[in-house]
């Protein structure tokens, strides 16, 4: 029983690190609000680009 305890601790630590890494994925910051023109027209399905922001494509973007 004593020999399996370090293995269990190591496995728990590895799974915790993997879980934290996966939970940290995503874009940082708030969601972009729709523009005033889009809300007046009723079309909020098209995303608006905020001035001064740069859109960096991500490897998994085509899946979304």
Order of alpha helices (4+ residues) and beta strands (2+ residues): alpha-alpha
